[in-house]
């Protein structure tokens, strides 16, 4: 299986040092060192998708039980005591963030 990319404007890069895509260390992979934005030209994280995303496979997250081992019950009373010490907050999104992300109820 091969992956091909074609820029919509092949002359968009001023020189080769601007291109940050490279072959990955594992076969059939590519790597990009920087931030990627889909439907945004100002990504503020490694990957920002402004719009819907369809995933036809699994999404693995560090909190996913498939990534863990030695899962065991804990002392409920101790955990409740720790929860009562947590700082709980409410907040409003900054208008400039909400407008870029399409959030109506800030």
C-alpha positions in Angstrom: 0.0 0.0 0.0 1.5 3.3 -1.0 0.4 6.8 0.0 0.8 9.7 -2.4 0.3 13.4 -1.7 -0.1 16.2 -4.3 -0.1 19.8 -3.4 -3.0 21.8 -5.0 -0.5 24.5 -5.7 2.9 22.8 -6.5 4.7 26.1 -6.3 3.5 27.0 -2.9 6.8 26.1 -1.1 9.6 28.6 -1.6 12.3 26.0 -1.1 12.7 22.4 -0.1 13.5 23.4 3.5 9.8 24.5 3.9 8.6 20.9 3.2 8.4 19.0 6.5 6.9 15.7 5.3 9.3 12.8 5.3 9.3 9.0 5.2 8.7 7.4 8.6 11.0 5.0 10.3 8.4 2.2 9.9 7.5 1.0 6.4 4.5 2.6 4.7 4.5 5.6 7.0 5.1 9.3 6.6 5.9 11.9 9.2 5.2 15.6 9.5 7.1 17.7 12.0 4.9 20.6 12.9 1.2 21.3 13.1 -1.5 20.2 10.7 -4.8 22.0 10.1 -7.8 20.7 8.2 -10.2 23.6 7.3 -8.0 26.0 9.2 -4.8 27.8 8.4 -4.0 28.4 12.1 -3.7 25.1 13.9 -2.7 25.5 17.6 -2.2 21.8 18.3 -0.5 18.9 16.5 -3.7 18.2 14.6 -6.7 20.5 14.4 -9.8 19.5 12.4 -12.5 22.1 11.9 -15.5 20.1 10.8 -16.6 16.6 11.1 -14.2 13.6 11.0 -15.2 10.1 10.0 -13.1 7.3 11.5 -13.6 3.9 9.9 -11.4 2.1 12.4 -10.5 2.4 16.1 -9.3 5.5 17.9 -6.8 4.7 20.6 -6.4 7.1 23.5 -4.0 6.7 26.4 -7.1 6.5 28.6 -8.4 3.5 26.6 -8.6 0.3 28.5 -7.0 -1.5 25.6 -3.8 0.4 26.4 -3.7 -0.6 30.1 -2.8 -3.6 32.2 -3.0 -4.4 35.9 -6.3 -2.7 36.3 -7.6 -3.1 39.8 -10.3 -1.7 42.2 -9.3 1.1 44.6 -10.4 2.1 48.0 -13.6 4.1 47.3 -13.5 6.1 50.5 -10.0 7.3 49.8 -10.9 8.2 46.3 -13.9 10.2 47.4 -11.8 12.1 49.9 -9.4 13.0 47.1 -12.2 14.1 44.8 -13.5 16.5 47.5 -10.0 18.2 47.4 -10.3 18.8 43.6 -10.7 22.3 42.2 -13.9 22.6 40.2 -14.4 25.5 37.8 -16.8 26.9 35.3 -15.6 28.9 32.3 -16.6 30.7 29.1 -14.6 30.3 25.9 -12.9 33.4 24.6 -14.9 34.9 21.7 -12.0 34.6 19.3 -11.6 30.9 20.0 -15.3 30.2 19.9 -15.8 31.9 16.5 -12.9 30.0 14.9 -14.1 26.7 16.4 -17.7 27.3 15.4 -18.9 27.2 19.1 -22.1 29.1 19.5 -22.8 28.6 23.2 -19.7 29.9 24.9 
